[in-house]
Amino acid sequence: MRMSSAVLSTRYRTAFVTGASTGLGHAFTEMLLAGGVEVWGTSRDPKRLTAREKFHAVALELGDGAEAENVFLAAESAAGGFDLVINNAGFGAFGAYAHTDFSVWEAQFGMMLVNTARLSHAALRGMLARRRGALVNISSIAGEFGMPYQAVYNATKAGLSALNESLMYELHGTGVIVIDFRPGDYRTDFDGSVRRPPQAAALAADAVNTVRMARVWAAFVGMMQSGPAPAHAAASLRRALLRGRSGTVRTGRFFQAVLGPFLARFGSLSLRRRVQEKYFGL
Ligand SMILES: NC(=O)c1ccc[n+]([C@@H]2O[C@H](COP(=O)([O-])OP(=O)(O)OC[C@H]3O[C@@H](n4cnc5c(N)ncnc54)[C@H](OP(=O)(O)O)[C@@H]3O)[C@@H](O)[C@H]2O)c1
């Protein structure tokens, strides 16, 4: 059934979307604008955001949690409150865990888990005061199916999903909903923007590990580049927003959105690991 675009804006008048310049965040923004929602969208460089009607470009660096919260609160006050907040900004870092300087992992935990949780906290304070709103945190299938050499990315997404799960219980009956949105691989700029930090010299001497890393990287890029377009994820999110209740949304190609979660639920952990190892050629 095709739902009218007018319905979205009757439920959600204003929205805040982090990482609106590219990929999924850009597609979410387009979907919301098409539905008549007024959007405050962020980028570290607002010149990357296209000016259009009902769109407000916001400069936001999520690496600095206190500053990001101040930026959010200023936008919230200008908007007169947000009915919808989508914490989408994120990045990948690919490297062998022990051979990558820990500052890389610390920065990723800080931005993608701690500061995203901080923006969620700020968003919920406003929503609960108004007794209405939807918080959407963009997690990932990687929180359930960890990818090798992206250990901290997987950990941040698993942590975010766990946070969302608790919030769903806490917020039951308050008029505020939480959506744990878990995409599979989508064709965005994500693989292009994945950081590949320098690896410790010990890794270069480890030929087996170097070959494994190259295989995993090739599988990862292949999956990203053959994934559905971001508009597909935006359509899934739109359906969830129109349902208007808390929940987990898995989206992507069939085997990531349906088959994988089925395996995670009913298969054993060792079977799941065997499937992953085979897939990544480990
Ligand atoms: N693509 C996928 O297959 C996939 C799958 C599962 C989950 N996800 C998740 O979906 C979200 C969006 O990913 P994407 O694929 O759309 O990636 P993308 O195209 O690389 O977009 C990432 C967005 O995050 C923003 N960003 C990055 N670092 C930032 C920082 N330090 N401070 C503020 N903003 C920052 C970027 O904005 P600027 O560069 O303009 O500042 C950009 O708009 C991420 O959380 C990702 O983990 C993606």
The ligand as an SDF file (V2000), in Angstrom:
LIG
                    3D

 48 52  0  0  0  0  0  0  0  0999 V2000
   26.5740    2.1910    4.0210 N   0  0  0  0  0  0  0  0  0  0  0  0
   26.3370    1.0810    4.6780 C   0  0  0  0  0  0  0  0  0  0  0  0
   26.3680   -0.0040    4.1050 O   0  0  0  0  0  0  0  0  0  0  0  0
   26.0150    1.1000    6.1510 C   0  0  0  0  0  0  0  0  0  0  0  0
   25.6090   -0.0980    6.7430 C   0  0  0  0  0  0  0  0  0  0  0  0
   25.2850   -0.1080    8.0910 C   0  0  0  0  0  0  0  0  0  0  0  0
   25.3610    1.0700    8.8180 C   0  0  0  0  0  0  0  0  0  0  0  0
   25.7710    2.2050    8.2210 N   0  0  0  0  0  0  0  0  0  0  0  0
   25.8360    3.4230    9.0510 C   0  0  0  0  0  0  0  0  0  0  0  0
   25.0960    4.4470    8.4260 O   0  0  0  0  0  0  0  0  0  0  0  0
   25.6300    5.7070    8.7890 C   0  0  0  0  0  0  0  0  0  0  0  0
   25.8870    6.5200    7.5340 C   0  0  0  0  0  0  0  0  0  0  0  0
   26.8640    5.8500    6.7530 O   0  0  0  0  0  0  0  0  0  0  0  0
   26.9840    6.0480    5.1690 P   0  0  0  0  0  0  0  0  0  0  0  0
   27.1630    4.7190    4.5970 O   0  0  0  0  0  0  0  0  0  0  0  0
   25.9110    6.9260    4.6680 O   0  0  0  0  0  0  0  0  0  0  0  0
   28.4140    6.7600    5.1180 O   0  0  0  0  0  0  0  0  0  0  0  0
   28.9360    8.0720    4.3910 P   0  0  0  0  0  0  0  0  0  0  0  0
   28.3330    8.2040    3.0340 O   0  0  0  0  0  0  0  0  0  0  0  0
   30.4230    8.0250    4.5380 O   0  0  0  0  0  0  0  0  0  0  0  0
   28.3480    9.2580    5.3030 O   0  0  0  0  0  0  0  0  0  0  0  0
   28.8140    9.4820    6.5940 C   0  0  0  0  0  0  0  0  0  0  0  0
   28.2410   10.7810    7.1050 C   0  0  0  0  0  0  0  0  0  0  0  0
   28.7360   10.9900    8.4460 O   0  0  0  0  0  0  0  0  0  0  0  0
   29.2770   12.2960    8.5500 C   0  0  0  0  0  0  0  0  0  0  0  0
   30.4530   12.2760    9.4300 N   0  0  0  0  0  0  0  0  0  0  0  0
   31.5400   11.4670    9.3290 C   0  0  0  0  0  0  0  0  0  0  0  0
   32.4220   11.7690   10.3140 N   0  0  0  0  0  0  0  0  0  0  0  0
   31.8660   12.7860   11.0410 C   0  0  0  0  0  0  0  0  0  0  0  0
   32.2680   13.5170   12.1820 C   0  0  0  0  0  0  0  0  0  0  0  0
   33.4610   13.2990   12.7740 N   0  0  0  0  0  0  0  0  0  0  0  0
   31.4550   14.4790   12.6660 N   0  0  0  0  0  0  0  0  0  0  0  0
   30.2570   14.7170   12.0750 C   0  0  0  0  0  0  0  0  0  0  0  0
   29.8050   14.0670   10.9890 N   0  0  0  0  0  0  0  0  0  0  0  0
   30.6140   13.1050   10.4820 C   0  0  0  0  0  0  0  0  0  0  0  0
   29.6770   12.6880    7.1420 C   0  0  0  0  0  0  0  0  0  0  0  0
   29.5110   14.0990    7.0460 O   0  0  0  0  0  0  0  0  0  0  0  0
   30.6600   15.1140    6.5290 P   0  0  0  0  0  0  0  0  0  0  0  0
   31.7740   14.3090    5.9400 O   0  0  0  0  0  0  0  0  0  0  0  0
   29.9450   15.9680    5.5170 O   0  0  0  0  0  0  0  0  0  0  0  0
   31.0220   15.8550    7.7670 O   0  0  0  0  0  0  0  0  0  0  0  0
   28.6440   11.9790    6.2740 C   0  0  0  0  0  0  0  0  0  0  0  0
   27.5220   12.7820    6.0480 O   0  0  0  0  0  0  0  0  0  0  0  0
   26.8840    5.4270    9.6160 C   0  0  0  0  0  0  0  0  0  0  0  0
   26.5770    5.4860   10.9930 O   0  0  0  0  0  0  0  0  0  0  0  0
   27.2280    3.9850    9.2250 C   0  0  0  0  0  0  0  0  0  0  0  0
   27.9530    3.3310   10.2320 O   0  0  0  0  0  0  0  0  0  0  0  0
   26.1030    2.2560    6.9100 C   0  0  0  0  0  0  0  0  0  0  0  0
  1  2  1  0
  2  3  2  0
  2  4  1  0
  4  5  1  0
  4 48  2  0
  5  6  2  0
  6  7  1  0
  7  8  2  0
  8  9  1  0
  8 48  1  0
  9 10  1  0
  9 46  1  0
 10 11  1  0
 11 12  1  0
 11 44  1  0
 12 13  1  0
 13 14  1  0
 14 15  2  0
 14 16  1  0
 14 17  1  0
 17 18  1  0
 18 19  2  0
 18 20  1  0
 18 21  1  0
 21 22  1  0
 22 23  1  0
 23 24  1  0
 23 42  1  0
 24 25  1  0
 25 26  1  0
 25 36  1  0
 26 27  1  0
 26 35  1  0
 27 28  2  0
 28 29  1  0
 29 30  1  0
 29 35  2  0
 30 31  1  0
 30 32  2  0
 32 33  1  0
 33 34  2  0
 34 35  1  0
 36 37  1  0
 36 42  1  0
 37 38  1  0
 38 39  2  0
 38 40  1  0
 38 41  1  0
 42 43  1  0
 44 45  1  0
 44 46  1  0
 46 47  1  0
M  CHG  2   8   1  16  -1
M  END
$$$$
